[in-house]
Amino acid sequence: AETSPFYSIYSFGDSDSASTSDHLAVVLGLPSLQHYTKEGVEFESGISFMTPGATVMSPFSFIKNGIPAPQQSHRSQISAFMKLFYKDCFSFHDCGRNKVLQKAIVFMDQPGFNDYKHSLLHTKSISEVSKLVPDVVETIKSSIEQLIKDAEAKHFVVSGIIPIGCLPGFRTMFPDNSRKIQCHKGLNLFATLHNDHLWQALEELRLKYPEVEIIYTDYFKGFMAVLHNHAFLGFKTKTLMKVCCGSTGSGPFNFDPLRQCGEKGAVACSDRASHIHWDGYRLTPEASKNMIDTLFSKNGFVFPEFKFSTNHHTAAAERHRSKVYGRFRDGLRHLLELHANNVVDY
């Protein structure tokens, strides 16, 4: 049987978006991830260190900017990883886990997203939150560097953030006069600002550690591709910007910040698969799946592309990728041409 060049995935980010890392495992032909809190979890099999609402910046960074400190942080996830990495080991090389990391993917899913969400929810303006970008990106960079130095990790997949101006929660927070199916351009420019800074930081790390593979996945373009191809992918136009789980009849997005998903008065739709948005800030599993498929469709959403040789695929992963490539290639090429010519206006 053919084997994958990677044995496992170690994921960091918001556990509310865990379906993204699960589907990445499917795309790469790897087993599903166990959460690090599960009893008897095996380090070598791949682990999720994701926690709800995790932010990148330290509590002090929030406080000094006049923002209440959140409870979960990216740093605590890295600490949990290192604790398991050294568990039952007498020395760094005793357990050979550094060798495990050399055949594993470290996946960082939208680091920074929750920092900006948390700050915007605490009445900070877009211009104020934009000042946090250098601190957020520098913390992401230092986390990657720590895993390179302390755990000898060799393969990273780091995502940018999606266009937050297309999310119903932020659209409700920042109403404008555009059509309700459009995205908020100011918020999307902010997302681009973060992604540009992150791109530059990853470039610096590639130059410093040429033996380490650091892959950037463009969630912004990947999400926009799903949005523009929504009908083809099975998402309804009439619910394109509406949440599945929320407050029915609350404005153009079915979103009420006082009655959010999981709270009293909020209800979930019966046709989740036809919605892109689960609640005000998260995608449905179906939308996440389509976005990951899009990202790995060899249409320029991932840089650099994974260099798989044919004998390194599992048969299942190869079939999955072939299906995805054929499904998206023509539609996405057309979409990218539209973007290049500024034809689309989301």
Buried (B, 14 or more C-beta within 10 A) or exposed (E): EEEBBBBBBBBBBBBBBBBBBBBBBBBBBBEBBBBBEEEEBEBBBBBBBBBEBBBBBBBEBBEEBEBEBBEBBBBEBBEBBBEBBBEEEEEBEEBEBBEBBEBBBBBBBBBBBBBBBBBBBBEBEBEBBBEBBEBBBBBBBBBBBBBBEBBBBBBBBBBBBBBBBBBBBBBBBBEEEBEEBBBBBEBBEBBBBBBEBBBEBBEEBBEEBEEBBBBBBBBBBBBBBBBBBBEEBEBBEEBBBBBBBBBEEBBBBBBBBEBBBEEEEBEBBEEBEBBBBBBBBBBBBBBBBBBBBBBBBBBEBBEEEBEBEEEBBBEEBBEBBEEBBEBBEEBBEEBBEEBEEEEEEB
